[in-house]
Amino acid sequence: MDHPVSSKRRSFKIRTRFGTAREWRSRKNRPCDVCRQRKTACIIESHPPCKFCRSRGLNCRSSGEAPPRSQRMPVQDVARSSPDNHDPGLAVTPGLQTNVGSLTLPDLSPGIQSSLLATPQSTQWLIGEASPTPQHPVLDSGVTHTLEDVENRTTHNMGLAAEQDTDLLASFRAAIMNESDGVSADILQVKEGGTELTIPPVHFNLLHDEFQPADDLAKAQASQNIETMIAPHGPALVRLFFTHVHPVYSVVSKARFLQTYSTDKFSIPASLRGAIYGLGAMFWSQGSHLPETMPFDLHLLFEEAVSSLQREFHAPNLWKLQACLLLLHERPADNATIETPRTWIFSAQIVACAQMIGLHRDPQQWQIAPWEKHMRKKLWWATYAADIWSSICHGNPPHIYPASFTTAPPDMDDVSFDEDLSVGLQGMVDVSSRSIDISTCASFLEMTKLSQILHELIDTHYSDTCYGRAITQPGHREHQLLEIKTKLDTWESMTPHCVTMGYSREASSFRNNAPIRLAYFAVKALFFRALMSPATRAAKSDPDSTLCRYFDEAVGNFQAFAIFMNQISQRCLHAFWGGHARSQLTLCGNFLIYLFLLAPSPTQVHASFRLLESFHEALQRLREWADDDASLGLLRPVALRIDSFFTHAAQTMRSGMGPSPTGT
């Protein structure tokens, strides 16, 4: 009886070695242990480590021969065998069980290899590893990945609508090869998922940082310009930043930044260095051992940082998102009367950057380093707050909506993990910035909670469709708003003492808690505007309207705002307020005008006018102290509105409410 040809096939042994250059699919040079275990291409340009081990900082070595291949079932036999003979640990996903022996693959362009042809074992993956199982997991539970700090590599989030189905990606390992058989992009799974868990797997593209030479040149030039401009005052500006800005707006990973800055500052993106230098320079006059006059143009410094950032968007990461969040608070022009649209447009870039690196997806169960989980949560909620507060500058709907993210709110561990400095770094900052500051951490958490309340208010009552429902369903609108009021009242009553104005006066080291208090009153103003809507002549004369029923309560609430304005000290005025304080202060000032113009009775007219007068007097006091661009920029927009109102107040009172009830 003749034997099949396959049974007479002669076997050959190829003597292999390790330690020299190795091309993809080489049978002469052994792959390293890591690549052999991962079943991915092992590419060694001249000598170990291979590209993958070098990118991960792993020990690249080969311990010996690969496992004997005789134990593997031939691919064609696997495809033709009965399903009953399959190893239950290698179950085939329905729809992927294919007769590979009769499969005809289409011609592929020479530059791009199919994901299924990424490695020599790819056809075996299609058949034998179609479903991850405990016996053969796609994601090794013992591996901790990092999505940051991989030299010359960047990770991009792959959403559910990305180029390949997320469940399919979880079924096999894949890579995209370039024309020279190098790995152009790898796919990294950081979280298992599936139908049993009712959550999707999470994948990232791991890409080589290869950009246009013009972009690389522009970034290098911006970096050099920034350092030349501020030299030799860089360390002093960093110290000023962490003394004055970070306690109010703690979005920078403090210990990580200082450690990197002290060892290799040029590895930090130019945009982040420029943003920190620029915000620190706003407090130049408060720095010790600095010249009396700032020797560089602050506007040009920010321009260099923004210019670099636009090119850094090709490879977003946590560093660059921190730069985005800081650059949003660039000092405004001293002649600004209305918030520049650039604030709102720039916030869209911040949201897009955060989504590209996957911050909108909850990392709690991901196989990444704990510090990275903390930082991702913290930066997502900083992005969330920046988006909602930027949206109210012009009354636009926020870019982020409830169904667009799953990241859980931060806790104290998330906001404090990188605030304690080692002894070697403590000399780079003032004494007040060397350890965890409870006020700084609590302020971030409370602003997050307040931003969530504001988001709910904007989502449910400040859109064209919501306006129509408010008119047709006033009872339902009022019920919803009273629920929001309960949340606001709870927030105020539960606010820790360390974020109150009283703490600012009592603490041994000054902490400016005025910005979060101002933000609270801005939300209150928007709440009462929604509750008392519509602001019409008919509502003003109808005692049953929400305008009349809640008017006295609104006046009472904003008497507390007038008290707050009188609590602002000269030191507080010259502290860091952030870029959103101008629009928040304008909202509150305009709401006082709103109350005066809509007062239903003579008694209420006098009460609202006294409130306006008190606010006007507080503004005049603060303007006498305002002797720098930052404080002038904070007060000028609302001061112009209040001054304009008082100029025409007598005529307004004689003629009654004009055609535009909220006009200023």
C-alpha positions as CSV (number, residue, x, y, z in Angstrom):
1,M,0.0,0.0,0.0
2,D,1.4,3.3,-1.0
3,H,1.9,5.9,1.7
4,P,0.7,9.4,1.1
5,V,3.4,11.7,-0.1
6,S,3.2,13.7,3.1
7,S,4.3,10.7,5.2
8,K,7.5,10.4,3.1
9,R,8.3,14.0,3.4
10,R,12.0,14.4,4.6
11,S,12.6,16.6,7.6
12,F,15.4,19.1,7.8
13,K,17.1,20.7,10.9
14,I,18.4,24.2,10.6
15,R,21.1,25.2,13.0
16,T,19.9,28.4,14.6
17,R,21.7,31.1,16.6
18,F,20.9,34.2,18.6
19,G,22.8,37.4,19.0
20,T,23.1,38.8,15.5
21,A,20.9,40.7,13.2
22,R,17.5,39.1,12.6
23,E,14.9,39.8,9.9
24,W,11.2,39.0,10.2
25,R,10.4,35.3,9.5
26,S,14.1,34.4,9.7
27,R,14.6,30.6,10.3
28,K,18.3,30.9,10.7
29,N,18.4,33.3,13.6
30,R,16.3,32.4,16.7
31,P,13.8,34.9,18.1
32,C,14.2,36.0,21.7
33,D,12.2,34.4,24.4
34,V,9.8,37.3,24.8
35,C,8.9,37.4,21.1
36,R,8.6,33.7,20.9
37,Q,6.2,33.6,23.8
38,R,4.2,36.5,22.4
39,K,4.3,34.9,18.9
40,T,5.2,38.2,17.4
41,A,7.9,39.3,15.0
42,C,11.4,39.5,16.5
43,I,13.4,42.0,14.6
44,I,17.0,42.7,15.5
45,E,18.7,45.4,13.5
46,S,22.3,44.6,14.3
47,H,22.5,43.1,17.8
48,P,20.1,42.5,20.7
49,P,17.9,43.9,22.1
50,C,15.2,43.4,19.4
51,K,12.8,46.3,18.6
52,F,10.1,45.1,21.0
53,C,12.3,44.5,24.0
54,R,14.1,47.8,23.5
55,S,10.7,49.6,23.4
56,R,9.7,47.9,26.7
57,G,13.1,48.0,28.4
58,L,13.0,44.1,28.7
59,N,15.9,41.7,28.9
60,C,16.3,40.4,25.3
61,R,17.8,36.9,25.4
62,S,17.2,33.4,24.0
63,S,17.4,30.5,26.4
64,G,17.5,27.8,23.8
65,E,15.6,25.9,21.1
66,A,11.9,26.6,20.5
67,P,9.4,24.0,21.6
68,P,9.2,21.0,19.2
69,R,6.8,21.7,16.4
70,S,5.8,18.1,16.1
71,Q,3.2,18.6,18.9
72,R,1.3,21.0,16.8
73,M,-1.6,19.7,14.7
74,P,-1.2,20.6,11.0
75,V,-3.4,23.5,10.1
76,Q,-5.3,21.7,7.4
77,D,-6.0,18.8,9.7
78,V,-7.3,21.2,12.4
79,A,-9.6,22.8,9.9
80,R,-10.9,19.5,8.7
81,S,-11.3,17.7,12.0
82,S,-14.5,17.3,13.8
83,P,-15.4,20.0,16.2
84,D,-15.7,17.3,18.9
85,N,-11.9,16.7,18.6
86,H,-11.1,20.4,19.3
87,D,-9.4,21.3,22.6
88,P,-12.1,23.1,24.6
89,G,-9.5,25.6,25.5
90,L,-9.1,26.5,21.8
91,A,-12.7,27.0,20.9
92,V,-13.4,28.4,17.5
93,T,-15.5,31.5,17.3
94,P,-18.5,31.0,15.0
95,G,-17.8,32.4,11.7
96,L,-14.1,32.1,12.0
97,Q,-13.9,28.3,11.4
98,T,-12.5,28.2,7.9
99,N,-10.9,25.5,5.7
100,V,-7.5,27.2,5.4
101,G,-6.4,24.6,2.8
102,S,-8.9,25.9,0.3
103,L,-8.7,29.6,1.4
104,T,-7.5,32.0,-1.3
105,L,-6.1,35.2,0.0
106,P,-6.3,38.3,-2.1
107,D,-3.2,40.1,-3.3
108,L,-2.1,42.7,-0.9
109,S,-0.3,46.0,-1.5
110,P,3.4,45.5,-0.9
111,G,3.5,48.2,1.7
112,I,0.8,46.9,4.0
113,Q,0.4,43.4,5.3
114,S,-2.9,42.1,6.5
115,S,-3.3,41.8,10.3
116,L,-3.9,38.1,9.8
117,L,-0.5,37.8,8.1
118,A,1.4,39.7,10.7
119,T,3.5,36.7,11.8
120,P,4.2,33.1,10.6
121,Q,1.6,31.7,13.0
122,S,-1.2,34.0,11.9
123,T,-3.2,31.3,10.2
124,Q,-2.9,29.1,13.3
125,W,-4.3,32.0,15.4
126,L,-7.3,32.2,13.1
127,I,-8.2,28.6,13.7
128,G,-6.8,27.7,17.1
129,E,-6.9,31.0,19.1
130,A,-10.1,32.5,17.9
131,S,-11.4,32.9,21.5
132,P,-9.3,33.9,24.5
133,T,-9.6,31.3,27.3
134,P,-8.0,30.7,30.7
135,Q,-5.8,28.0,29.0
136,H,-4.6,30.4,26.3
137,P,-5.3,34.0,27.2
138,V,-4.8,36.8,24.7
139,L,-4.0,39.1,27.7
140,D,-1.5,37.7,30.2
141,S,-2.9,38.6,33.6
142,G,0.6,38.8,35.0
143,V,1.8,41.5,32.6
144,T,1.6,45.2,33.6
145,H,1.6,47.4,30.5
146,T,2.5,51.0,30.3
147,L,0.9,53.4,27.8
148,E,3.3,56.1,28.7
149,D,7.1,56.5,28.7
150,V,7.7,54.0,25.9
151,E,10.6,55.6,24.0
152,N,9.7,56.8,20.5
153,R,6.3,55.1,20.8
154,T,2.8,56.5,21.4
155,T,-0.5,54.7,22.2
156,H,-3.8,55.7,20.6
157,N,-7.1,54.5,21.9
158,M,-9.1,52.2,19.6
159,G,-12.8,52.9,20.1
160,L,-15.6,50.6,19.3
161,A,-16.0,52.2,15.8
162,A,-12.3,52.0,15.1
163,E,-10.9,50.3,12.0
164,Q,-11.3,46.8,13.3
165,D,-14.0,45.2,15.5
166,T,-12.9,45.1,19.1
167,D,-14.2,41.6,19.8
168,L,-12.4,40.3,16.7
169,L,-9.2,42.0,17.9
170,A,-9.5,40.2,21.2
171,S,-9.4,36.9,19.3
172,F,-5.9,37.1,17.9
173,R,-2.7,39.0,18.1
174,A,-1.9,41.3,15.2
175,A,0.5,43.9,13.9
176,I,0.8,46.0,10.8
177,M,4.1,45.6,9.0
178,N,5.8,48.2,6.8
179,E,7.6,47.8,3.5
180,S,10.9,46.8,5.2
181,D,9.2,44.1,7.3
182,G,9.3,46.2,10.4
183,V,6.4,46.6,12.8
184,S,4.8,49.9,11.9
185,A,1.9,49.5,14.4
186,D,1.2,47.0,17.1
187,I,-2.1,46.4,18.9
188,L,-2.1,46.2,22.7
189,Q,-5.0,44.9,24.7
190,V,-5.1,46.3,28.2
191,K,-8.5,44.9,29.3
192,E,-10.4,41.7,28.6
193,G,-14.1,41.9,27.9
194,G,-16.7,40.1,26.0
195,T,-20.3,39.2,25.9
196,E,-20.1,37.3,29.2
197,L,-18.7,40.4,31.0
198,T,-21.0,42.7,29.0
199,I,-18.1,45.1,28.6
200,P,-16.0,45.5,25.5
201,P,-12.3,44.7,25.4
202,V,-10.0,47.7,25.3
203,H,-7.3,48.0,22.8
204,F,-4.6,50.6,21.9
205,N,-2.6,51.2,18.8
206,L,1.1,51.3,19.7
207,L,2.8,53.4,17.0
208,H,6.3,54.5,16.2
209,D,6.8,58.2,16.5
210,E,7.7,59.0,12.9
211,F,6.7,62.5,11.7
212,Q,7.4,64.9,8.9
213,P,10.9,66.3,9.2
214,A,9.4,69.8,9.1
215,D,7.3,69.0,12.2
216,D,10.3,67.7,14.1
217,L,12.3,70.7,13.1
218,A,9.5,73.1,14.3
219,K,9.2,71.3,17.6
220,A,12.9,71.4,18.2
221,Q,13.0,75.1,17.3
222,A,10.1,75.9,19.6
223,S,11.8,74.0,22.4
224,Q,15.1,75.9,21.9
225,N,13.3,79.2,21.7
226,I,11.5,78.6,24.9
227,E,14.6,77.7,26.9
228,T,16.6,80.5,25.4
229,M,13.9,83.0,26.2
230,I,13.6,82.2,29.9
231,A,17.2,81.3,30.6
232,P,18.6,81.2,33.2
233,H,15.3,81.5,35.2
234,G,13.7,78.1,34.3
235,P,14.0,76.6,37.8
236,A,12.7,79.8,39.4
237,L,9.7,79.8,37.1
238,V,9.0,76.1,38.0
239,R,9.2,77.0,41.7
240,L,6.7,79.9,41.2
241,F,4.3,77.7,39.3
242,F,4.1,75.1,42.0
243,T,3.8,77.8,44.7
244,H,1.0,79.9,43.1
245,V,-0.7,77.9,40.3
246,H,-0.6,74.2,41.3
247,P,-2.4,74.6,44.6
248,V,-5.4,76.1,42.8
249,Y,-5.2,74.0,39.6
250,S,-3.5,70.7,40.3
251,V,-3.4,69.0,36.9
252,V,0.4,68.5,36.6
253,S,1.9,65.3,37.9
254,K,4.2,67.1,40.4
255,A,6.7,64.5,41.5
256,R,6.9,63.0,38.0
257,F,7.4,66.3,36.3
258,L,10.1,67.5,38.8
259,Q,12.0,64.2,38.6
260,T,12.0,64.3,34.8
261,Y,12.9,68.0,34.8
262,S,15.8,67.5,37.1
263,T,17.3,64.7,35.0
264,D,16.3,65.4,31.4
265,K,14.0,68.4,30.9
266,F,14.1,68.1,27.1
267,S,12.3,64.8,27.3
268,I,9.3,66.8,28.6
269,P,7.3,68.3,25.6
270,A,8.1,71.9,24.9
271,S,4.4,72.8,25.2
272,L,4.3,71.7,28.9
273,R,7.6,73.4,29.8
274,G,6.4,76.6,28.1
275,A,3.0,76.5,29.8
276,I,4.6,76.0,33.3
277,Y,7.2,78.7,32.6
278,G,4.5,81.1,31.4
279,L,2.0,80.6,34.2
280,G,4.8,80.8,36.7
281,A,6.0,84.0,35.1
282,M,2.6,85.6,35.9
283,F,4.0,85.8,39.5
284,W,7.4,87.2,38.5
285,S,7.2,90.0,41.0
286,Q,6.7,87.5,43.9
287,G,9.8,85.5,43.0
288,S,13.0,85.9,45.0
289,H,16.4,86.7,43.4
290,L,14.7,87.6,40.1
291,P,15.3,90.8,38.1
292,E,12.8,93.6,38.7
293,T,11.7,93.5,35.1
294,M,10.8,90.3,33.3
295,P,13.4,90.0,30.5
296,F,11.1,88.2,28.0
297,D,7.7,88.7,26.4
298,L,5.1,86.5,28.1
299,H,2.8,86.5,25.1
300,L,5.6,85.2,22.8
301,L,6.5,82.5,25.4
302,F,2.9,81.2,25.3
303,E,2.9,81.4,21.5
304,E,5.9,79.2,21.3
305,A,4.3,76.7,23.6
306,V,1.1,76.7,21.6
307,S,3.0,76.4,18.3
308,S,4.8,73.3,19.6
309,L,1.6,71.8,20.9
310,Q,-0.1,71.9,17.5
311,R,2.6,69.6,16.1
312,E,2.7,67.5,19.3
313,F,-0.9,66.6,18.6
314,H,0.4,64.0,16.2
315,A,1.4,61.9,19.2
316,P,-0.8,62.9,22.2
317,N,0.0,61.6,25.7
318,L,-0.4,62.5,29.3
319,W,2.3,65.2,29.2
320,K,0.7,66.9,26.3
321,L,-2.8,66.8,27.7
322,Q,-1.4,68.5,30.9
323,A,0.0,71.2,28.6
324,C,-3.4,71.6,27.0
325,L,-5.1,72.1,30.3
326,L,-2.6,74.7,31.4
327,L,-2.5,76.7,28.2
328,L,-6.3,77.1,28.5
329,H,-5.5,79.5,31.4
330,E,-3.1,81.7,29.5
331,R,-3.3,85.3,30.7
332,P,-6.1,87.1,28.8
333,A,-5.6,90.3,26.8
334,D,-6.0,93.3,29.1
335,N,-8.5,94.9,26.7
336,A,-10.9,91.9,26.7
337,T,-14.6,92.6,27.4
338,I,-16.0,89.3,26.1
339,E,-14.4,85.9,26.5
340,T,-12.4,85.1,23.4
341,P,-13.9,82.2,21.3
342,R,-10.4,80.7,21.4
343,T,-11.2,79.4,24.9
344,W,-14.1,77.4,23.6
345,I,-12.3,76.2,20.5
346,F,-9.2,75.2,22.4
347,S,-11.4,73.2,24.9
348,A,-12.5,71.1,21.9
349,Q,-8.8,70.2,21.3
350,I,-8.4,69.3,24.9
351,V,-11.4,66.9,24.8
352,A,-10.2,65.3,21.5
353,C,-6.7,64.9,23.0
354,A,-8.1,63.2,26.1
355,Q,-10.2,60.8,24.0
356,M,-7.4,59.9,21.7
357,I,-5.4,58.6,24.7
358,G,-8.4,56.8,26.1
359,L,-9.0,58.9,29.2
360,H,-12.8,58.6,28.7
361,R,-12.7,54.9,29.4
362,D,-12.4,53.7,33.0
363,P,-8.9,52.3,33.6
364,Q,-9.6,50.7,36.9
365,Q,-9.4,47.1,35.6
366,W,-6.7,47.7,33.0
367,Q,-3.3,46.0,33.3
368,I,-1.4,49.2,33.6
369,A,0.7,50.7,36.4
370,P,-1.2,52.0,39.4
371,W,0.2,55.5,39.0
372,E,-1.0,55.6,35.4
373,K,-4.5,54.7,36.5
374,H,-4.6,57.5,39.0
375,M,-3.3,60.0,36.5
376,R,-5.7,59.0,33.8
377,K,-8.7,59.4,36.1
378,K,-7.5,62.7,37.4
379,L,-6.8,64.2,34.0
380,W,-10.1,63.0,32.5
381,W,-12.1,64.8,35.2
382,A,-9.9,67.9,34.7
383,T,-10.8,67.7,31.0
384,Y,-14.5,67.2,32.0
385,A,-14.4,70.4,34.1
386,A,-12.5,72.4,31.5
387,D,-15.1,71.5,28.9
388,I,-18.2,72.4,30.9
389,W,-16.8,75.6,32.3
390,S,-15.6,76.7,28.8
391,S,-19.0,75.9,27.4
392,I,-20.7,78.6,29.6
393,C,-18.4,81.3,28.4
394,H,-20.6,81.7,25.4
395,G,-23.5,79.4,26.3
396,N,-22.6,76.5,24.0
397,P,-23.5,72.9,24.6
398,P,-20.5,71.0,26.1
399,H,-18.5,68.6,23.9
400,I,-18.7,65.8,26.5
401,Y,-22.1,64.2,27.1
402,P,-23.1,61.5,29.7
403,A,-22.9,58.5,27.4
404,S,-19.5,59.5,26.0
405,F,-17.4,58.3,29.0
406,T,-17.2,55.6,31.6
407,T,-14.4,56.9,33.8
408,A,-15.4,56.9,37.5
409,P,-15.1,60.1,39.5
410,P,-11.7,60.5,41.2
411,D,-11.1,59.9,44.9
412,M,-8.4,61.2,47.3
413,D,-5.9,58.5,46.2
414,D,-6.3,59.6,42.6
415,V,-5.6,63.3,43.3
416,S,-2.9,62.9,45.9
417,F,-0.8,60.0,44.6
418,D,2.0,62.2,43.1
419,E,1.9,65.2,45.5
420,D,4.5,63.9,48.0
421,L,8.1,64.7,47.0
422,S,11.2,62.7,47.8
423,V,14.0,64.4,49.6
424,G,16.0,64.8,46.4
425,L,13.2,66.9,44.8
426,Q,12.1,69.0,47.7
427,G,14.7,71.7,47.0
428,M,13.0,72.5,43.7
429,V,9.9,73.9,45.4
430,D,8.9,76.0,48.4
431,V,8.3,74.3,51.7
432,S,4.5,74.6,51.2
433,S,4.7,72.5,48.1
434,R,6.8,69.6,49.3
435,S,4.1,67.3,50.6
436,I,0.5,66.5,50.1
437,D,-1.7,69.5,50.7
438,I,-5.2,68.5,51.8
439,S,-6.7,71.8,50.6
440,T,-5.3,71.3,47.1
441,C,-6.6,67.7,46.8
442,A,-10.0,68.5,48.3
443,S,-10.4,71.5,46.0
444,F,-10.0,69.3,42.9
445,L,-12.5,66.8,44.2
446,E,-15.1,69.5,45.1
447,M,-14.7,71.2,41.7
448,T,-15.3,67.9,40.1
449,K,-18.6,67.4,42.0
450,L,-19.6,71.0,41.2
451,S,-18.9,70.5,37.5
452,Q,-21.1,67.4,37.5
453,I,-24.0,69.4,38.9
454,L,-23.4,72.2,36.4
455,H,-23.3,69.6,33.6
456,E,-26.6,68.2,34.6
457,L,-28.1,71.7,34.7
458,I,-26.8,72.6,31.2
459,D,-27.8,69.2,29.7
460,T,-31.4,69.4,31.0
461,H,-32.3,73.1,30.9
462,Y,-30.0,75.0,28.5
463,S,-30.7,73.9,25.0
464,D,-33.2,74.9,22.3
465,T,-35.2,71.7,22.8
466,C,-35.2,72.1,26.6
467,Y,-36.5,75.6,26.2
468,G,-39.5,74.4,24.4
469,R,-40.2,71.7,27.0
470,A,-39.9,74.3,29.8
471,I,-42.7,76.3,28.2
472,T,-45.0,73.3,27.6
473,Q,-44.2,71.3,30.8
474,P,-43.5,73.9,33.5
475,G,-44.3,71.6,36.4
476,H,-41.9,68.9,35.2
477,R,-39.2,71.5,34.7
478,E,-39.6,72.9,38.2
479,H,-39.5,69.4,39.8
480,Q,-36.2,68.6,37.9
481,L,-34.7,71.9,39.0
482,L,-35.6,71.5,42.6
483,E,-33.7,68.2,42.5
484,I,-30.7,70.0,41.2
485,K,-31.1,72.6,44.0
486,T,-31.0,69.8,46.5
487,K,-27.7,68.7,45.1
488,L,-26.3,72.2,45.1
489,D,-27.4,72.7,48.8
490,T,-25.8,69.4,49.7
491,W,-22.6,70.3,48.0
492,E,-22.4,73.6,49.9
493,S,-23.2,72.0,53.3
494,M,-20.7,69.2,52.8
495,T,-17.9,71.3,51.5
496,P,-14.7,70.7,53.6
497,H,-13.5,73.6,55.7
498,C,-10.1,73.5,53.9
499,V,-11.7,74.8,50.7
500,T,-13.6,77.7,52.2
501,M,-12.8,81.4,52.4
502,G,-12.3,81.0,56.2
503,Y,-9.5,78.5,55.7
504,S,-7.7,80.9,53.4
505,R,-7.4,83.3,56.3
506,E,-6.5,80.8,58.9
507,A,-4.0,78.5,57.2
508,S,-0.3,79.1,57.9
509,S,0.4,79.0,54.1
510,F,-2.0,81.0,51.9
511,R,-4.4,79.0,49.8
512,N,-6.7,80.8,47.4
513,N,-10.1,79.2,47.7
514,A,-12.0,82.1,46.1
515,P,-12.1,80.5,42.6
516,I,-14.2,77.5,43.7
517,R,-16.5,79.7,45.7
518,L,-17.0,82.0,42.7
519,A,-17.7,78.9,40.6
520,Y,-20.5,77.9,43.1
521,F,-22.2,81.2,42.7
522,A,-22.0,81.0,38.9
523,V,-23.8,77.7,39.0
524,K,-26.4,79.3,41.4
525,A,-27.0,82.1,38.9
526,L,-27.6,79.7,36.1
527,F,-29.9,77.6,38.3
528,F,-32.1,80.5,39.3
529,R,-32.2,81.7,35.7
530,A,-33.5,78.3,34.7
531,L,-35.9,78.1,37.6
532,M,-37.4,81.6,37.1
533,S,-37.7,81.3,33.3
534,P,-39.3,82.7,31.2
535,A,-38.1,86.2,32.0
536,T,-41.0,88.1,30.4
537,R,-43.3,91.0,31.3
538,A,-46.2,88.5,31.7
539,A,-44.2,86.4,34.2
540,K,-43.2,89.6,36.1
541,S,-46.9,90.5,36.7
542,D,-48.1,87.0,37.4
543,P,-47.8,86.2,41.2
544,D,-48.0,82.4,40.4
545,S,-45.1,82.4,38.0
546,T,-41.8,80.8,39.1
547,L,-40.2,84.3,38.6
548,C,-42.4,85.8,41.4
549,R,-42.4,82.7,43.6
550,Y,-38.6,82.3,43.8
551,F,-37.5,85.9,43.4
552,D,-37.0,86.6,47.2
553,E,-35.0,83.3,47.5
554,A,-32.7,84.3,44.7
555,V,-32.1,87.7,46.3
556,G,-31.3,86.0,49.6
557,N,-28.9,83.6,48.0
558,F,-27.0,86.4,46.3
559,Q,-26.6,88.4,49.4
560,A,-24.1,85.7,50.3
561,F,-22.4,86.5,47.0
562,A,-22.0,90.2,48.0
563,I,-20.5,89.0,51.3
564,F,-18.1,86.8,49.4
565,M,-17.0,89.7,47.2
566,N,-16.2,91.7,50.3
567,Q,-14.1,88.8,51.7
568,I,-11.7,89.0,48.8
569,S,-8.4,90.4,50.1
570,Q,-5.6,92.1,48.2
571,R,-3.5,88.9,48.4
572,C,-6.4,86.8,47.2
573,L,-7.0,89.2,44.2
574,H,-3.4,88.8,43.1
575,A,-3.4,85.0,43.4
576,F,-4.2,82.6,40.6
577,W,-7.9,82.4,39.6
578,G,-7.8,80.5,36.4
579,G,-9.1,81.4,33.0
580,H,-12.8,80.7,33.7
581,A,-13.2,83.1,36.6
582,R,-13.8,86.1,34.3
583,S,-16.9,84.5,32.7
584,Q,-18.1,83.2,36.1
585,L,-17.8,86.7,37.6
586,T,-19.6,88.1,34.6
587,L,-22.5,85.6,35.0
588,C,-22.9,86.6,38.6
589,G,-22.8,90.3,37.9
590,N,-25.3,90.0,35.1
591,F,-27.6,88.0,37.3
592,L,-27.8,90.9,39.8
593,I,-28.8,93.1,36.9
594,Y,-31.4,90.5,35.9
595,L,-32.9,90.6,39.4
596,F,-33.2,94.3,39.4
597,L,-34.8,94.5,36.0
598,L,-37.3,91.7,36.8
599,A,-38.2,92.8,40.4
600,P,-42.0,92.3,40.6
601,S,-42.7,94.9,43.4
602,P,-41.3,98.2,44.6
603,T,-39.9,96.5,47.7
604,Q,-38.1,93.9,45.7
605,V,-36.8,96.6,43.4
606,H,-35.1,98.3,46.3
607,A,-33.8,95.0,47.7
608,S,-32.2,94.1,44.4
609,F,-30.8,97.6,43.9
610,R,-29.1,97.5,47.3
611,L,-27.6,94.2,46.2
612,L,-26.3,95.7,43.0
613,E,-24.8,98.7,44.9
614,S,-23.0,96.4,47.3
615,F,-21.5,94.5,44.4
616,H,-20.5,97.7,42.7
617,E,-18.8,99.0,45.8
618,A,-16.9,95.7,46.2
619,L,-15.7,96.0,42.6
620,Q,-14.5,99.6,43.0
621,R,-12.5,98.5,46.1
622,L,-10.9,95.6,44.1
623,R,-10.1,97.8,41.1
624,E,-8.1,100.1,43.3
625,W,-5.9,97.1,44.2
626,A,-5.7,95.8,40.7
627,D,-2.2,96.8,39.5
628,D,-1.2,93.9,37.3
629,D,-2.6,92.5,34.0
630,A,-4.0,89.4,35.6
631,S,-6.2,91.2,38.2
632,L,-7.3,93.8,35.7
633,G,-8.2,91.1,33.2
634,L,-10.3,89.4,35.9
635,L,-12.3,92.5,36.9
636,R,-12.6,94.5,33.7
637,P,-15.3,92.6,31.9
638,V,-17.8,92.6,34.7
639,A,-16.8,96.1,35.8
640,L,-17.6,97.5,32.4
641,R,-21.1,95.9,32.5
642,I,-21.9,97.2,36.0
643,D,-20.6,100.6,35.2
644,S,-22.6,100.7,32.0
645,F,-25.7,99.7,33.9
646,F,-25.3,102.4,36.6
647,T,-24.7,105.0,33.9
648,H,-28.2,104.2,32.5
649,A,-29.9,103.1,35.7
650,A,-32.0,106.2,36.2
651,Q,-33.4,106.0,32.7
652,T,-34.0,102.3,33.1
653,M,-35.9,102.8,36.3
654,R,-38.1,105.5,34.7
655,S,-38.9,103.5,31.6
656,G,-39.3,100.1,33.2
657,M,-38.0,96.9,31.8
658,G,-36.9,97.2,28.2
659,P,-37.5,94.8,25.3
660,S,-34.4,92.8,26.3
661,P,-34.9,91.8,30.0
662,T,-31.3,90.4,30.4
663,G,-29.6,93.2,28.4
664,T,-26.7,95.0,30.0
